[in-house]
């Protein structure tokens, strides 16, 4: 029901929580939300959502090993330099697209 109202699942709270549960850190919000990520010199990413996630680097695949690096953070794409470490902080951009036009057979997988 919430997604039909154009709401997104985000870490946060508003008056219109659309059946928010005290057991969840995420709620439905009427506006899109993002969580910044830190991109380390080795290409690992760290969510900036909490102290715990900031200390949990995640290995990701970068197309052609092309990721933002300190000294060249693409500010036009919403990134900025991190003064005390060799990294960039960016807002990730997500794109949703279909992988399959139809359900593939097990042979095709």
VOPAGU-2260 file (C-alpha; in pm, 1 decimal, decimal comma):
REM VOPAGU-2260
SITE   aa  ch    i         X         Y         Z
SITE  UNK   A    0       0,0       0,0       0,0
SITE  UNK   A    1     278,7     244,0      86,7
SITE  UNK   A    2     463,8     199,0    -241,3
SITE  UNK   A    3     140,1     267,3    -430,3
SITE  UNK   A    4     134,5     603,4    -251,9
SITE  UNK   A    5     480,6     677,2    -390,4
SITE  UNK   A    6     654,6     618,7     -58,3
SITE  UNK   A    7    1005,5     473,0     -17,5
SITE  UNK   A    8    1154,9     255,6     258,9
SITE  UNK   A    9    1407,5     466,4     451,6
SITE  UNK   A   10    1588,2     475,3     781,2
SITE  UNK   A   11    1397,2     749,3     957,5
SITE  UNK   A   12    1068,4     847,6    1111,8
SITE  UNK   A   13     789,4    1085,7    1017,0
SITE  UNK   A   14     436,9    1142,8    1142,3
SITE  UNK   A   15     306,9     941,7     844,4
SITE  UNK   A   16     490,5     615,1     910,2
SITE  UNK   A   17     249,2     388,8     719,2
SITE  UNK   A   18     234,1     101,0     969,9
SITE  UNK   A   19     581,3     154,6    1114,7
SITE  UNK   A   20     694,3    -107,9    1365,1
SITE  UNK   A   21     908,0     -28,4    1672,2
SITE  UNK   A   22    1106,6    -343,9    1584,3
SITE  UNK   A   23    1226,3    -195,8    1254,0
SITE  UNK   A   24    1490,1      67,3    1179,1
SITE  UNK   A   25    1323,4     140,1     844,5
SITE  UNK   A   26     993,7     308,1     766,9
SITE  UNK   A   27     795,1     423,8     466,6
SITE  UNK   A   28     854,7     790,7     390,7
SITE  UNK   A   29     682,0    1011,2     132,5
SITE  UNK   A   30    1013,4    1128,2     -17,2
SITE  UNK   A   31    1310,6     932,3    -154,2
SITE  UNK   A   32    1605,2     895,6      79,3
SITE  UNK   A   33    1969,7     810,3      41,7
SITE  UNK   A   34    2252,2     704,3     266,0
SITE  UNK   A   35    2596,4     830,2     179,2
SITE  UNK   A   36    2874,3     581,1     121,4
SITE  UNK   A   37    3248,0     615,6     166,4
SITE  UNK   A   38    3459,4     475,5    -113,9
SITE  UNK   A   39    3802,6     372,2      10,8
SITE  UNK   A   40    4125,3     383,7    -190,9
SITE  UNK   A   41    4093,1       8,5    -259,2
SITE  UNK   A   42    3733,9      43,5    -391,3
SITE  UNK   A   43    3560,0     -99,1     -83,3
SITE  UNK   A   44    3249,3      89,5      28,1
SITE  UNK   A   45    3123,1     176,3     375,8
SITE  UNK   A   46    2770,5     292,8     449,3
SITE  UNK   A   47    2770,3     614,7     649,9
SITE  UNK   A   48    2435,7     533,2     812,9
SITE  UNK   A   49    2574,0     429,8    1153,3
SITE  UNK   A   50    2899,4     390,2    1344,6
SITE  UNK   A   51    2867,0      14,0    1298,0
SITE  UNK   A   52    2827,6      37,8     918,7
SITE  UNK   A   53    3113,0     289,9     893,0
SITE  UNK   A   54    3342,1      19,2    1031,9
SITE  UNK   A   55    3219,8    -249,9     792,9
SITE  UNK   A   56    3389,1    -217,8     450,9
SITE  UNK   A   57    3215,0    -413,4     175,2
SITE  UNK   A   58    3381,3    -542,9    -140,7
SITE  UNK   A   59    3189,1    -443,5    -453,6
SITE  UNK   A   60    3249,9    -496,8    -824,1
SITE  UNK   A   61    3331,3    -178,4   -1013,4
SITE  UNK   A   62    3288,3    -172,2   -1389,5
SITE  UNK   A   63    3638,9    -164,9   -1537,2
SITE  UNK   A   64    3772,5    -107,3   -1179,1
SITE  UNK   A   65    3657,0     252,0   -1225,4
SITE  UNK   A   66    3568,9     403,4    -887,2
SITE  UNK   A   67    3607,1     752,0    -736,7
SITE  UNK   A   68    3945,2     811,3    -572,1
SITE  UNK   A   69    4061,2    1077,8    -329,3
SITE  UNK   A   70    4197,7    1381,6    -507,1
SITE  UNK   A   71    3962,0    1316,7    -798,1
SITE  UNK   A   72    3622,4    1278,1    -628,6
SITE  UNK   A   73    3359,6    1365,5    -890,0
SITE  UNK   A   74    3188,5    1660,9    -722,6
SITE  UNK   A   75    2954,1    1696,8   -1021,1
SITE  UNK   A   76    2812,2    1355,9    -923,2
SITE  UNK   A   77    2759,5    1451,2    -558,2
SITE  UNK   A   78    3090,0    1324,9    -417,0
SITE  UNK   A   79    3326,4    1505,1    -182,2
SITE  UNK   A   80    3674,5    1454,2     -40,5
SITE  UNK   A   81    3728,8    1313,1     307,8
SITE  UNK   A   82    3996,0    1517,5     483,8
SITE  UNK   A   83    4129,2    1262,8     731,3
SITE  UNK   A   84    4132,2     948,5     512,7
SITE  UNK   A   85    4215,2     859,7     152,0
SITE  UNK   A   86    3851,9     831,1      36,8
SITE  UNK   A   87    3547,7     992,5    -123,2
SITE  UNK   A   88    3199,9    1024,3      26,2
SITE  UNK   A   89    2921,5     993,9    -232,0
SITE  UNK   A   90    2546,9     954,4    -259,9
SITE  UNK   A   91    2490,5     631,6    -452,2
SITE  UNK   A   92    2266,7     631,2    -757,9
SITE  UNK   A   93    2051,4     326,8    -816,9
SITE  UNK   A   94    1887,5     216,3   -1136,2
SITE  UNK   A   95    1622,0     -52,1   -1152,3
SITE  UNK   A   96    1590,6    -244,0   -1474,8
SITE  UNK   A   97    1467,6    -584,2   -1582,5
SITE  UNK   A   98    1729,3    -853,4   -1616,8
SITE  UNK   A   99    1499,9   -1094,1   -1798,7
SITE  UNK   A  100    1206,0   -1040,0   -2033,7
SITE  UNK   A  101    1067,8   -1378,8   -1930,7
SITE  UNK   A  102    1147,0   -1639,8   -1667,8
SITE  UNK   A  103    1448,2   -1832,8   -1804,1
SITE  UNK   A  104    1464,5   -2208,8   -1809,5
SITE  UNK   A  105    1720,7   -2382,0   -1588,0
SITE  UNK   A  106    1927,3   -2454,8   -1902,1
SITE  UNK   A  107    1955,1   -2084,3   -1980,4
SITE  UNK   A  108    2069,8   -2003,0   -1627,2
